[in-house]
Amino acid sequence: MSQSVKIEFAALGSLHAEARKAAGKTKGPRALVIFTNADFEFGAATRDLIGDGGEALIRKAATAAKFKGKPSTALDILAPGGFSADRLLVVGVGPQREAAKPEPQNGAAPAAIKPVAALTPADYATLGGFVIGKLGRGSTATVIFDPPRAPDDGEAAAAEFALGVHLREYRFDLYKTKKKDEPDENGQSEITLAVADPTAARIEAKRREAVAAGVLTARSLVNEPANVLYPDEFANRVKELEKVGVEVEVLDEPAMKALGMWALLGVGQGSARQSRVVVMRWRGGKGSYKGKTQPVAFVGKGVTFDTGGISIKPAAGMEDMKGDMAGAACVVGLMQVLAARKAKVDAIGVIGLVENMPGANAQRPGDIVKSMSGQTIEIINTDAEGRLVLGDLLWYVQDKFKPRFIVDLATLTGAVLVALGQEHAGLFTNDDELGERLIAAGKETGEKLWRLPLAPAYDKLIDSKFADMKNTGGRHAGSITAAQFLQRFVNGAPWAHLDIAGTGMSSPASDINQSWGSGFGVRLLDRLVSDHYEG
């Protein structure tokens, strides 16, 4: 894997006299990046920098290239006259100037003007990814972070921009023995962000660097092949978090049997690889070590490979099932972030690591297993295995830690992909406040959620003739009945379930992610914690 970028911050004021010269000081081609909008406005510092001649050059080139300054578009001017830079990259960014209010006609009230929405942190991260994508790997550039409509917090916005650069630069090439020979493709990108207050921007960026590292950890775990990342190896990698202060406990099969986790153990009994549960704890809140705090808890499904078991999946696309542990990867990445940025919170992370294989000892349709909660489950389909893993984990967490809330993440159902595609993860919750906070965090980070219902009528679909419940309710409302199953194991604790089957793996390329594994959920849950649960 590789993620090679160096980001520095400089003062905008220092560039007014030196920028054109400075743009050519570094070895190799250097680019100068500025921002405009659909009205071809520039920030004050940018106008001072480019001058009337530079603005005329840009307008002439824009006309020739039919560049309109719209968001996520760019005008690339090579060897721009009057600049020492080899490239001038003019990037469109919203929002544009607010329209003037129309005069009332014949005494009528003027038409309402829809307010221009401010850019969100996710927009600035996307902008950073877009810019580094246009510049190319191994580029050297100065970015004049002076949008035509100044953000409320310029330094925080610049830090989000830097986060987007880090996320875009990641690629997973660990197993490629032949790398591209072009130096630009394998070199380190060097980006200087010119901002009003470099010191404040560096402080803001430090936290985002921790977030980026956690996301990239999650991506790399998802991208690993299953012959390398099996349950025991996954657990060993989580132990690395002890270096940043996370407490890590690994439960082996005898420990799980002693706890009565037979639902989880049943999933892995057909595999030659033994199952594991990993319990992580970050004690950053006041009184955490004295047991005086109520932790927040995150639970992740970690099926390191899912054949479907005896209810085996079709061969086409089965290779993607190495990513059926994206929920667990997210929890690991999140715990890394919380520890690295010294979050003032007591947090629990628990992941269940299994391999679902059709071995001689594999679980069969029709089997009945007893969960840790004491509830019995009839196995209808061995490919509905993730909920069995999560059921035991949810009961374990609520019983042992008595958390303020539990959020679980799982690539749980194909049905959520049918319903929501790859734009939103499915959200199910028994707590409206928690749900609203998660949705808000999703909007801020761009990791969007869509709430789906829970109701007694759906719950009846998983009643069993032979046991307390069955592990699938049939084809209808598949994501909902899976969530109803999970709700039976939270024992009334505030809880939310995120079905990330469409967002956690096989991700479509975007401005901030060119990787198969997305690391979805790390930024979302870090934002949830920082906005509401630290202190």
Secondary structure as GFF3:
##gff-version 3
##sequence-region A 1 535
A	DSSP	beta_strand	5	11	.	.	.	ID=ss1
A	DSSP	alpha_helix	15	22	.	.	.	ID=ss2
A	DSSP	beta_strand	30	36	.	.	.	ID=ss3
A	DSSP	alpha_helix	44	65	.	.	.	ID=ss4
A	DSSP	beta_strand	74	78	.	.	.	ID=ss5
A	DSSP	beta_strand	87	92	.	.	.	ID=ss6
A	DSSP	alpha_helix	121	135	.	.	.	ID=ss7
A	DSSP	beta_strand	140	144	.	.	.	ID=ss8
A	DSSP	alpha_helix	154	169	.	.	.	ID=ss9
A	DSSP	alpha_helix	183	186	.	.	.	ID=ss10
A	DSSP	beta_strand	189	195	.	.	.	ID=ss11
A	DSSP	alpha_helix	198	223	.	.	.	ID=ss12
A	DSSP	alpha_helix	231	238	.	.	.	ID=ss13
A	DSSP	three_ten_helix	239	244	.	.	.	ID=ss14
A	DSSP	beta_strand	247	251	.	.	.	ID=ss15
A	DSSP	alpha_helix	253	259	.	.	.	ID=ss16
A	DSSP	alpha_helix	262	268	.	.	.	ID=ss17
A	DSSP	beta_strand	276	283	.	.	.	ID=ss18
A	DSSP	three_ten_helix	288	290	.	.	.	ID=ss19
A	DSSP	beta_strand	296	306	.	.	.	ID=ss20
A	DSSP	three_ten_helix	318	323	.	.	.	ID=ss21
A	DSSP	alpha_helix	326	340	.	.	.	ID=ss22
A	DSSP	beta_strand	346	356	.	.	.	ID=ss23
A	DSSP	beta_strand	368	370	.	.	.	ID=ss24
A	DSSP	beta_strand	376	378	.	.	.	ID=ss25
A	DSSP	alpha_helix	386	401	.	.	.	ID=ss26
A	DSSP	beta_strand	406	410	.	.	.	ID=ss27
A	DSSP	alpha_helix	414	420	.	.	.	ID=ss28
A	DSSP	beta_strand	425	429	.	.	.	ID=ss29
A	DSSP	alpha_helix	432	445	.	.	.	ID=ss30
A	DSSP	beta_strand	449	451	.	.	.	ID=ss31
A	DSSP	alpha_helix	456	459	.	.	.	ID=ss32
A	DSSP	three_ten_helix	460	462	.	.	.	ID=ss33
A	DSSP	beta_strand	469	470	.	.	.	ID=ss34
A	DSSP	alpha_helix	478	487	.	.	.	ID=ss35
A	DSSP	beta_strand	495	499	.	.	.	ID=ss36
A	DSSP	alpha_helix	522	532	.	.	.	ID=ss37
###
